[in-house]
Amino acid sequence: MFKAYASSESSVKNEDEKEHIVTSLAAAAANSNSASGNTWLENRSFSIEPPTIPFQQQSVISTKINPPADIKPKEEKKPISKPIQNIITNKTETKDGVFYIDRRRDRANTTVQYTHGVPRYGAKFCNQRPLGSKFTKFRKQRLVRYFHHKTEDTDNRPPDSFVTIDDHLKQLNITVREQPQSFDAWKELIDYQFYLFKTNGQEEKLTALYNKQLSIVDRALELNDSRLQYRLLKLNIRSRSNLFNHDILLNEWLLLIKDCQKSSDDRTINETWFSYIQFILNRIEIFSIDKLNEMFTQYFSTYAYHIQTRSEKDRKHLLNHMIEIFQIWTCTLRDAGYCEQALALYQTMIELHLDLTAETKINFSNRLETIEKTWDTDKRRFGEHVEIENPITYIENELLLLSTNENRLFNSTYQSWILIEQARINFYQSKILNHGIHFHSKLLQSLSDSSQIDNDISNILFQRSIRPFVFELNDQRQFLQIIIYYLYFLNGLPQLTILQEVLNKFKISLSHHLQEQLFIDNEFLQLYPLIHSISFLRTESNFSIEYISKVYEQIIAIPSLKSYQIEFILLHWYYLAENIRELKQQNPSLAKARIKSLQTIIKKYLSLEEYRTCLRLYTHYGRVEYEYFQRINESRRIFDLCFQTIQTNPTKFSSFDSYNDVCYWLSTSLICEFNLNHLFDNMLKIILENSKLIPLDKQINNKEKLCSSINYVLNKLFPNTQFNDIIILVIDCLKSRKFSKWDQKSDEDWSTYLRKNIYLSFELLFIFLNYSYLLNDPFDKLHSIILNSIVPLINEQRNKTNQTIIDYILRFYLSILWNELFTEHLLFNQCTNYLKQLLENIKWPSNILLKFISIYTCFLPLYGSYVNEYEQKILSYEYTQKIEYRLITKMFVLEMNLIRHLKIQKASSVNERINSGYEHRVRHILKQLIQEYPYYVQIWLFYEHFEKYSPNSNRIKSILYDAMQSCPWAKTLYMKSISSSNNDNEWKLFLNVMLKSNVHILFSLEEFDMLKELCEMKT
């Protein structure tokens, strides 16, 4: 069996046997495929194809090599001239029948061959001169390196049941042999082992997998002189495997961090620090807030030194990484109970850079001194808006109410402290922070009893808690990134689609870690209510809507961000709209009141002189009315008003930049008319609630008006140009991958502008598709246009900037396909065939397409082959070769199985908690997600929510226990665990872990001792 390179027990049979094995595997796969019939992928992705170059066809170069000039080979050890396969057939070799390894490192001129025998490193080998020495008079024609395999156990060795063999593994082995210095090749070979072993969470297979990966990376380290990135790769595998003691791993991490100080590879240094931080965060045995505080202090001081020694370009790269680590540190503090310190860090960073673009830039140290002087005073910090006239009286009254409530909650049991702890958390969060109050010495001295205030909250010292973690930014984009992270910290960001549009305007991108968190949050928030109704509001989980609104108002008023005011206004609008959407399910009366409040805020901004004719703001106003308030007529009235503004102001909308706003208005109105953003919600209602589909013909009753609007806009943008000529122009511009200044014909040239603004080009394609459908073009024609013309362009030009409009193109196509299916113009097998073609042609995992198919498969037979093959397709290595795609595909496989499970449950009129059979599949996928992403607490909380409403809820305790070990910084996990425990020993164990980890507990140790005595007296 062909094993991965660098395994110490690898054995290879002769060339004939290799060819027979590969041929038999291909034949067996072909027979199995033919027996099961044609599949929707036509058996292309799941069959094992024969290798393109069999072993016997490899070029065999004579092993006879001229020896160096100063060494004469002995007669009894002449190079063997017999063919390789004849040698392999001899099971017992003589001492003379061996091959030597020529270790002279001419890798660019090396041919790899397989031989048997054990290499012998004698005096002859050690005395050979290296290439390039004075004794070498000529260059060897071609060197042959032999990788030896022992032959003693070749026939008796049992096959490895954990590993499957395919051509890609063979190609990866060849690549790392021919290019041993390629880190990407080694990394891909190591990652590919995960797909070969098919662990499925089994401990035995996981151990075999990690051992295999470690053996490969050991070989890579030997060939690359222990380079830093290979050491990091090995240590990451060792940390993930849980096969080694945490103290040993911690020492190895400390040594690697120390060696990073000598390196100039900034990328590897950044990855090393990030991995080290994740290791400390996710190991409960060594985790503590104090240790984290020291580690982050060391990180920021180290990077402050590196920035001084780097160029401008490298300095920007390091600062971006510092901002990412700053975000991780503040979120960890918030989740561990130190929300006040984390909030103070963001307030300080923003106040330090409010005048970043000012001409007279004050020195950074002087700005720090200014903030430090006013730190322990009543001076308002950024985001604070105190409306209370007498804070001292207010705090004393609230403390009195808190004491009364604590006496009522106390019942002489261990569980009572959880209720009191939660009451104190609510006091500091809702009564203090949300009212813009921070504690300072003068305020504490004025209180009648300041001992009731927690010391960690009242004693946030600037030099100890703030100064080590702040740093100077270089440009405005980094300042914008800090503000976005600040809004995420407050849970004040809208849904992911709107956020991505705004980030494109800012020309910034979030860290990969945060993007994954936002994606998980966005998907789970849609799945939570499907299982059971929820009682929490994500948009107000930490701070109140009033506090976040005040923060938005102060951000909009920052003078240096004047050019980005519209973007922050839109973020504010959509955050409030998202909060109203959540409230509709829990408190409809409060939702109605907040709708009126949001309308007042929107009209306040639109009444300003600078925004009175702002087409972009009015466009989003119409979108909010349609998508969030469901007031369709009001939304259409606003869009008509925008159209009248365009018609009556021809001079204002006559430049290329203004054409962007016109196209955006038109595309947004079409998105609302086709209700594209509610496509998946409507699909789930049909599946789970048996609601009826509203056909597009009834939903869109103003086709003529829409067609006239499209005609007007196209004639305005492209006067005297035929419709087909416009399409050809747009497609030609998208086909041009690169743009050069020599290609520009003039300043007012559409070809130049479209090639520089890819987003607008795709937006025009979206408008063309809508126009074709409104003109009653058949679905087959639209499908052909998208598949043959648009999808190839998407594969070439897709990036984060134009991802939003590409998603809307796919949403439109899928919406038409869904409508054709339920208006009985298409059969299910026809719809399936269309989806097959689209999935095969799109070269990247599209969230929109995967989500649609995951819901669509719930209409198909429960045990049909399509469902299984679709799951295999999106989980295959070819589809998820990039690491960032793996979370996406697994998430949609989870959604597919969960929706099918819920559908079966809801169909049972006798027992809605019946075991559907898919429940175990959902649980299995959740375990796989946790195994690969244990540091995302959102996955653990969703797993706990799923088990809570499953037929057997006894697993919750073990889930929370495992979650605490992987996320020891999440205080909410400890609170849930203690609330669900009935055993005093468990309660004490959890409490001791919290005290050891320094997770913030508002209940003092003296109060715990008193509670313990009272409980003992009661028993």
N, C-alpha and C positions, 0 to 999 in steps of 0.2 A: 504494500500500500504506500502511496506517495505521501510522505509526511512533510510538514512545514519545515523549512530550513532552520537550522540551529538546534534541532532536537537531538539530545544525546543518544536516544535509542532508535534513531531513524535507520531503516533498512530498505534497500531497493533491490528488486529482482532484476533479472537480465532484461534486455531490450524486448525480446519476444514476449515475455510474460507481461511487461508493461503495456504493450500494444494490445494483448489479449484482454487485459483488465479493462482498459478504457473502452475497447470495442464492446465488451460484454455489458459494461455499464450503459453505454449508449443504446445497445440493443434492448436491454431491459427497460430503459426509460421509454423507448419508442413503443415497445409492446404494451406497457401500461397505459400510455397515452392513447394508443389505438383502441385499447379495450374499453376505455371510458368514453370514447366518442370525441367529436370535435368540441373543444371548449371555446370560451369567448376570446381567448388569446391565441387560439389555433395552435396551442401547445408549443409556442415559441419560447416563452420565458421559463418554462418549467422542465424542459427536456435537457438532457446532458448531451451536448454535441461532441462529436469526436474531435480530438485536437487537430489544429491546422498543420502542425509539424510533428509527426510521430517521432519517437526516439530513434528508430532505425534510420530515419532520413536525416538526422543531424550530421553535420559535417564532422568526420573523424580525422583528426590530424595526427600524423605520425608522432609517437611519443619519443622518438629519438631526438635528443637535443645535444648540440655540440657543447661539451663542457667548457668551463673557463680555461684561460690559457695556463694558469698556474696549477691546475688540479687535473690529475689523470685518474679516470675511473678505474676501479678494480675490475679484473676480468670476470670474476664470479658474479658481478652485479651489473651486467650489461643491460641496457634498456630492452624491454621485452617487445618484440615486433609482432607477436601474435595478435589477432583481433581481440577486442575487448570482450565480446560475448563468449569466446572460447575460454577465456580466463574465468569468467564468472561461473561457468558450469562446474569448475573444480571446487568442491566444498572444503577440501583440506589443502591448504596452500603450503608450499615449502618456504623456507626462509628467503630463498632467492626470488620468489614470485611476489614481489612487492613493488609499489610505485612510490616515488618520492614526490614531495610537494616542493615546487619551486616557489619560494616565498618572496622573490624579488617583485616588487609592487608595481609592475607595469600594467595597471588596470585597463588602460585604454587599448591595450593590445593583447587581450586575454580571451581564450576560448575555454568554456566550461565543459568538462566531460565527466562521466560517472565511471568509477572503477571500484574494485573491491580490494581489500587488503588493509593492513594497518600501517600507517606511515611510521618510518623509523627516523629519528632525529639523531644521527651519529656525528662523528667528527667531520665526515665529508660534508654534511649539510651545514654544520656550524662554520666551516672554514670557507664557504663560498663567498666570493666577493660580490658586493651589491652592484647593480647596474650603475654605470656612470663612473666607476673607479678607473684608475690609470691602467689597470691590466686588461680592461675590456676594449678591444680594438674595433669592434663592429657591433651593430645592433642586431639582436636576434630577430629572426623573421617573424615568429609568432610564438608566444608562450602558451603552454597548456597547463592549466591548473586542475588538479584532480581532487574531488571531494570524496573522501574515503568513507565507506560504510562497512561495518563488521559483518561477516557472513556466517558466523557460527549459528545464530538463532534465526536465520532468515526463513527457514522452512518451519521451524517449530514455534515461532512467535505467534501468539493468537492475534487476530485482527482487532484493531481499536474500534470498539462499538460507539465511541463518542463522536468520531470524525467521519465526515463524508468527503469524497474526493471530487473535484471538478477541475475544469480547464483553467479557471481564473486563479485557483491556488497554484497550479503549476507555473502559470505565467508570472505570478508574484514572486515565486521562488527564483525563477530565472532572472527576474529584474533585480532582486537584491544581491544576487551573485555577480551579475555584470555591473551593477552600480552600487557597490557597498557603502558609498559615501552619501547616498540619497536618503535623507531623513524621511521624506514623504513616502518613499517606497517601503521602508521598514514600518512606518506608522500604518500604512494601508494593510500590510501583511498581518500586523498585530490586531488591527481592528477586524479584519476578515475572519479571524479565529472565532469571534463571537457568533458568526452565522454558521460556521462549520460545526460547532459543538452542540448547538440547539439545546441550551441548558434548561430552559423552561423553569428556572428557579430551583432546580435540584442541586443539593449541596455537593454531591459526588461529581456531577458534571461541572459545576462551578469551580471546584478545586482543580479538576483536570484542565479546565480552560485557563485559569490563572497561572498554573504551572507551565503550560505551553507558551503563554504570552511572555512569561518571565524568561523562559529558555531562549526565546527569539531575541528579546531585548538584550540578554547577556551576550549573545553572539554579535549583535550590533555594537555593543560597547567595546568588545574586543577589536573589532575592525575599525573603530573610529576614535580610538585613544581616549575613551571615557569623556566624550564631549558633554557639555552641560545639558543640552536638550535631550540627549539619550538618558542621562541620569535622572532628569525630571520625568521622562516617560516611564522609566522603571519604578521610580518612587510612587508615582501615581497609581500604577498597577498594584504595587505592594500595599498601598494604603486602601485601595478599593477591595482587595481580596479578603481582608479580615483574617489572614493566615499568620500575621506577625504581631508581636507584642507592641502595644501603643508606645511604650517608653523607647523601644528600639527605633520605631518609626519617627518619633519626635526628635531623637538625636540625629537621625539621618536628615530630617528636614532642616534642622539647625545648621548642620554642616553644609548642606546645599545652599542655604541662604547666605552663609558666610562666604562660600566660593563665588556667589553671584556678584559680590562687591568688586571682584577682579575682572569681571567680564564686561565687554562692550556691546554685547548683543542685547539691545533693549527689549526686543520682543520676547526672548527667552526669560529675561529678568522679570518682565511683567507677568508672564505665565507662571513663573515659579512662585512669585509672591501671591498671586491669586489662588494657586493650588494649595499653598501653605495655609492661607487664611481659611479656605474651605475645609482643610484637614482639621484645624483647631475648632472650627465651628461645629463640625459634625461628629466629634468624638466626645462622648459624655464623660469618658474616663479622665480626660485632660482638660475639659472645657471649664473656663471660669471667666467672668467679666473682667476681673483684675488682670488675668493673663492676656486677655484680648486687648485691654487698655495698653499694656506694655508693648504688645506686638504692633499695634497700629501706631503707637508713638514712634517706635523704631522705624516703621515703614515710612512715615511722613518725613522724619528727619533724614533718612537715607536718600529719599527722592529729592528733598530740598538741596542736598549736596550734589546729586547727579545733574540737576537742572542747571546748576552754575557751570558745569563742565561740558555741556552739550551745545550743538548748533541750534539755530532757530527752529529748523524743521524737527529735529529730534526732541527739542524741548516741548514742542506742541504735542508730540506723541506721548511723552511722559506725563504731561499735564492731563491729557484725556484719561490716562489710566488712573491718575490720582483722583480725578472726579468720580470715576467708577468705584474705586475703593472707598471714597468718602460716602457715597450713597449706600454701600453695603454696611459700613460702620454705623451710620445713623439709623438705618432700618433695624439693625441688630439691637441697638440701644432701645429703640421704641418697643420692639417686641419683647425685650427682656424686662420692661417696666421702667426704663429710664427715659421716658418720653420728653421730659423737661430739658435734659441735657442735649438730646438730639435736636430738639426744636431750637435751642439756643445756638447750636452750631450753624444751622441754616441761616438764622437771623444774622449772625455775625458775618458769614460769608457774603450775604447779599449786601449788608451795609458797607462792607469793605470795598465793594465794587460798584456802588451806585453811580459814581462819576468816572467810570472806566474809560469812556471816550472823551472826557474833557481835555481841553488843550493844556490846561495847567494841571498836570497829574501830580498829586501829592505822593510823597514817598510812602511805600507800603508800611514801613515800621512806624512812621508818624501816624498813619491811619489807625494802626493797631493800638498805639498809645492813647489816641483820642477815645476809642471805644472802651479801653480798659479803665480810663478815668471815670467814665459815666456808667460802668457796669453795675456797681452796687448802689445805684440810685433809682429813683422812680421814673427816669427817662424812658419813654416808650421805645420798645424795639420794633423791628420791622414786622408788620402784620398785626401788631397789637392795636386794639381800638377800644379803650376803656370808656364805657358809658355810665359807669357807677360813680356817683358823686362822692361817696364816702366809702372807700374800699375797706377800711378798718372795721367799721360797723357791719358791713356786709359779710366779711369773713367770720367775724365772731358769731353772728347769727347763724350762718351756715354750719359752723363747728358745733353749735349747740344742737341744731337739728340732727347732725350726724351722730352725736353722742346719744341722743334719744333713740335714734334708729338702731344703733348698735346694741343698746340694752334690750330692745325688742327682739333683735335677731339672735341674741345669745341664748342658748338652751342647754348649756353644760354638756355639749357633745363636741367631738373633734370636728365634725362637719360644719359647725356653726362659724368657725373662723373663715371658711370660704365665703360665706355670705357677707361677713363683716369686711373681708378683704375686697370683695367686689364693690361694696358700698363706698369704701374709701377710694378705690380707683375712680368710681363715678364722680366722687366729690372733687378730686384734684383735676379730673379731665373736664367735666361739664361746668363746674362752679368756679374754677380758677383759670385754667388755660383758655377755655372758650370765651371767657370774658376779658381776655387780654391782660391778665394780672400775672406778674412775676414777683417772687419774694426778694426783698432786699433788706439790709440791716435796719433801716429806719422803720420799715413796715413791721418787721418782727418785734422790734422794741416797743412799738405802740400797742401790740396785742396784749390782752390781759394774761393770756397763758399761751406762750409760743411753743411750749413743749409738745402740744398736740400736733404741731406741724412736723412732718417727716424730715429728718436731717439731710438725707440725700437730695431732697427736693429744694429745701431752703438754703442749702450750702453748696451751690454750684460756683466754684471758684474759677476765675478767668484763667489764671496761670496753670492750673492743674487740669481743668475739664475742657477748656476751649482753645487756648493758645497752641498746644502741640498738634492740633488737627486742622488748622486753617492754613491756607497758602494763597499765593498771589496768582491771579489769572492773567492771561496774555491778551485775549481778544474777546470780542462781543459774543461770538458763538459759544465760547466756553461759559460765559455768564448766562446765556440763554439755557444752556444745558443744566446749570445749577438750579435755575428757576423751575425747569420742568421736573427735575428730581425733587425739588421742594414741594411742588404740587402733588407729585406721586406720594411723597411722605405723608401729606395731609389727606390722601385719598380724594384729591380734588380734580382728577383728570377724567375726561369723558371716555366714551367707548373707543376701541382701538382704531376703527375706520376714520373717525374725525381726527383723532390724535395724529395719525400718519399724514393726513393732508396738511395739518398745521406744521408738523416737523419738516415736511418738504419745503414749506415757505421759509422756515428758519434755516434750512440747509444744514441741519444737524441730524445726527442719528444717535439712538440710545445704545447702551451696551448690550451685548448678546445675552447676558444673564438677565437683564431687566426685560428685554423683549420676550424671552421665554416666560417670565413671570406674568407679563401682561397678557400673553396668549393663553396661559393656563387660567388666569382669572376670568378672561372673557368667555372661554368655553364652559368652565364650571358654573359660572353664574347662570348660564342658560340651562344647565342640567340639574342644578339643585331643586328648583320648583317642580321638575318633572317627577322626581322621586317623592318629595313631600314639600308642602308649603314651608317657606322659611320666614323667620321673624326678625332678621337683622337687615340693616341697610348698609350696603358697601360704601356708599357715598358719605355716610355719617358714622362709620365704624370707629373713628378716632376723634374727629373734630366735627363740630356742628356746622350746618350749612351757613349760618350767619357768620361764623368766624372765617370760613373759607371765602365767602363773598367779599368780606372786608379785605382779605389778602389779595384777591383778584383786583379790587379797586386800587389798591396801592401799587400793584405791579403795573397796571395800565397807566398810572400816573407817573411812572419813572421817566424822567426826561430823556435819558440815553436810549430808551426803547421806543421812542416816538414812532419810528418807521414800522414797528411791529404791533402797534396798538390794536389793529383790526384782528390779528390772529389771537391775541389774548382776550379780546371781547368775545370772539367766537368760542374759545375754550370755556369762558365763563357761562355763556348761554347754554352750551351743550352739557356742561356739568349740571346746571340747574334742571335742564330737561331730563337728564338721566335720573336725577333724584326723584323727579315727579313720576317717571315711569316705574321706579321701584315702589313708590308710595301707593300707586293705584291698586296694587294687589293687597296692601296691608291696611291702608288708611285712606279710603277714597275722599272723605270730606276734607282732610288736610291737603290732599293732592289738588283738589279744586282751588283751595285758597292759594296754593303756591303757583298754580297756573296763572292766576291773576297777577301775582307778584312778579312772575317772570315776564309777562306781557308789559307790565309797567317798566321794568328794567330795559327791555328791548326798545320800547318807544322813547325812553329817555335818551338812549344813545342815538336813535334815528332822528331825534329832534335837534341834535346838535348841528351847527352850520356846516361843519366839515364832513358830516356823514349823511346829510339830508338827501343827497343824490348818489350815495354810494351803492352801486349795483350789487356788489358782492354781499354786503350786509343784508340788503333786502332779499336777495336770493336765499340766504340761509334762514331768514325769518320765515319765508314761505316753506322751507324744508322742515323747520321745527313745527310749524302748524300742521303739516301733513303727517309727519312720521311720529311725533310725540303726543300731539294733542288730538289727532285724528279728525281735525276740522278741515275737510277736503275743500269745501266751497271757499272758505277763507284763504286757504293756501292758493287756490287757483286765482282768486282775486288779486293776491299779492304778486303772483307771477305775471298776470296781465298788466298790472301797474308797472312792473319792470319792462315789459315789452313796449308799453307806451313811452316810457322814458327813453328807450333806445331809439324809437322812431322820431321823437320830438327833439332829440339832441344829436343830430348827425355829426356835428363837428367834434363833440366830446368823444364819440366812439369812432374815431377814424385812424387811430394808430395801432400798431401791432400789439402793444401792451393792453390797450383797451379791448382788443379783439379776444384776448384771453378771458376777460370778465364776461363778454357776450357769450362765448362758447360755454363757459361754465354755467351761466344762467340757463342756457338752453338744455344742456345735458342734465342739470339738476332737476329741471321741470320734467324731463322725460323719465328720470329715475323715480320721481314721485308718482307720476301718472301710471307707470308700470308697477309701482309698489315693490321695487327690487329689494329694498332693505328688510322687508318683512316676508321674503320668499320662504325662508326656512321655518319661521314661526307658523306660517300658514300650512306648510307641509306637516309639521308636527301636530297641528290641530286636526288635520284630516286623518292622520294615523292613530293618534291616541284618543281623540274625542269624537271621531266620525263626523266631523263637520263637512259642509259642502264647499266645493271650490267655486269661487266667483269667476266665470270666464273673463278673459281680457276684453272681449267685445262688449260685455256689460260694464266692465270696470272703466274702460276708456270710451266715453261717449262724445268726445270732442276731437275726433281724428282730423277733421278738416282744418280746425284751428291750429292743431299741432303741425300739420303739413305746411300750412301757410307761414307759420313762424319759422320752420326750418328753411323754407324757400327764401324768406326775407333775409335771414342771417347769411345763407350761402351766397346770395346775390350781393349782399353788402361786403362780404369778405372777398369774394372772387367775382367781381363784375364781368359780365360778358364771357363767362366760362361755362362750358357744358358740365353737367353733373358727372359724366364719366371721366372727363378730363381732370376734374378735381380729385376724383378717387385715384386716378393714375399718378397724379402729382404727389399725393400723400403717401402712397405705397412706395413710389420711387425714393422719396425722402427717407422713409423708414428703412429701405434696403441699404442705404449708404451708412456704413457703420461709423466711419470717422469723418470729422469735419475739419477742413483746413481753411485758413484765411485766404488761400489762393482760389478756393471754390466760390467765394462770395463775389457775386456779380455787381450788386449794389446794396445800399443800405435798406432800400425798400423792396426787397426781393423775397417772395413767399418761399421759394425753395430753400434759401439760406435760413430763414426764420424757423421753418418747420424742422429742418435738420438740427438746429440748435435747441429746439423745444420739442422734445419727443412726446412729452405729456399732451401737448396740444394736438399732435398728429394722431395719437390714439383716441383723443377726445372726438376728433372729426370722424374717425372710423366708427366710433360708438354712435354718433349722430346719423351716419349713413345707414347703419344697420337698423336703427329705429325707423328711419324714413322708408326703407325698403319694406319693413313689416307693415307700416301704416298704409303703404300703397298696395297691400294685399299680395305681396310676393309669397310664393309657396315656401313651406318650411325646408324642403329639400334644397332649394336654392340658397337659403340662409345658411344651412348646414355646410354646403359646399364652399361658400365664401369664407366662412370662419375656419373650416378645416384646411382648405388649400391655400388661402391667401393670408388670413390674419394670424393663425397659430404659428406659422413659420416666422413671421415678423416678431411675435411675442417671444418666441424662443431666443431670438437674436438680441432683441433690444430691452428685455425685461431687466429692471433694477428697482431699487426701493423708491426712486422718485416717481416712476410711472406705474407702480404696482397697484395703486388705488383704482385708476381708470381701467387697467387690465382686468381687475376683479369685477368691475361693473360690466365690461363686455361679456365675461363669462356668466355673470348673473343674468344678463339679458337673454343670452342664448338658452340657459337652463330654465328660465321662466317661460320662454316660448315652448320649449320641449315639454315642460310640465303641463302647460295649457293644452298642447296638442294631445297629450296622453289622456287627459281627463275629459276632453271634448270628443273623445273616441275617434280622433283622426289618426291615431297611432295605436298599435298594439304594444304590449309589454316587450315582446321579443324585438320589435323594431326599435323601441326606445333603448333597450339594452345594447343593441348593435351600435347605435349612435354614440352612446357613452363609451363603448369599447374603443371606437375609432378616436374619440377625443382624448381618452386616457393614454392611449398608445402614442399619440402624436405630441402631446405636451411633455416637454423634457424636464419638468420640475414638478414637485408636489404642490399643486394649487389648493389652497385652503378651501376655496369656493367649490371647486369640482369634487374634492374628497368629501366635503361635508354633504353635498347634494347626493352623491352616490351612497354615502353611509345611511342617509335617511331613505333614499329610494329603495335600497335593497330590502327594507322591511315590508314592502309590498310583494316581494317575490316569495316563492314557496320556502317553507322553513328549512328544508334540507336540500335545497337546490344547489347545483354545483357552482352557480354564478357567485353566490355569497362567499363560499370558501376560496374560490380562485381569485376573487377581488381582494380578499384579505391577504392571501399569499402574495399577490402582485405588489401591493403597497408596502408590505413588510419585507420584500425581497431586498437583497444587497444592491442590485442594480438601481432600485428606486430610492433607496435611502443611503446611498454611498457617502453623502455629506452628513456630518454629525448633526448639523442644525435641522435636518429633515426628519430625524428619527423620532423626536418628540411629537412632531406634527402628525406623522402617520400613525403612531401608536395612540394618540389622542382620538383620532377619528375611528380607529378600530374599536376603541372603548365605546365611543358614542354609538356606533352601529349595533354592537351587542347589547348595550344598555337600553336603547330604544326598542329593540326587538323583545327584550325581557319585559319591559314595561307594557308593551303592547299585549303580550300574552297575559300578563297579570290583570290588566284592565278588561280584557275580554272575558275573564272568569267572573260571572255574576255571583258565584257562591262564596269565593274567598279571594280577595284582591291580593293577599300576601302569599298566594300559591307559588310553589317553586316551579319556575318556568323551564328549567333546564339550562337557560342561558345565564342564570345567576352565577353559576360556577365559572362560566367563561368570563364574565365581567370581573369577578374576583381574581381570576388568574391574570387578566390583563393589568388590573390595578397593582398586583404584586410585581409584575414585570416593570411597570412604570416606577414603582418605589425602589426596586432593585437598581435601576439605572439612574434615577433622579431622587435620591433619598433626602436631598437638602431642600426640596421645595415643600414647605409645610402645607401649601394649598392642596397637594395630592393626598397627604395624610388626613387632612380635615374632610376632604370629600369621601375618602375611603371610610372614615368613621361615620359620616352621614349616611352612606349607602348601607352599611351594616346595621345601623340603628333602626332602619325601617325594613330590614330583611326578615324572613321567617324565623331565623335563628340569630338573635342579637348577642349571643354569648362571646362573640369574637372581639367586641369593642375594647375590652380591657387589654387584651394582648396587642391590639392595634395601637392603642395609646401608649402602651409601654414601649413598643418598638419605635414609635414616633418620637418619644422623648430621647431615646438613645441617638437617633439621627438628627434631631433638631433640638438640642438641649437649651437653646437660647429662647425658645418660644414659650412664654409664660402661660399662654392660653392652654397649652397641652397639659401642663402640670395641674392647672385648675380643673380641667375636665377629668383628669385621672383621679384626683383626690375626691371629686364630687361623686364619681362612680364606684369608689372603693368603700367596702363595708368593714374591712379588717383594720384594726388599729395598727398592726405591724406594717401594712402597706402604706397607711397614712404617714407613719413616722419615716418610712423609707423615702417616700416622695419629698417630704419636708427636708430631710437631711440632704438629699440631692440638690434641692433648690438652694439651701444654705451653702453647700460646697461650691455650687456654680455661681454664687453671687447674683442669682436672679433676684430682682428687687421685690422684697416682701414688705408691705406696709405694716404688717402685724409684727410688733417688736418681740425680741426674745423673752423679755420679762412677762409680756402678755401670754406667750406660749407656756412659760412655766406655771403661771397662775391658772391657765386653762387646764393644764395637765393635772394639777392638784385638785381642781374642782371635779374633773372627770373621774379621778381615782376615788374621791369622797362619795361620788354618786354611785359608783359600782360597789 
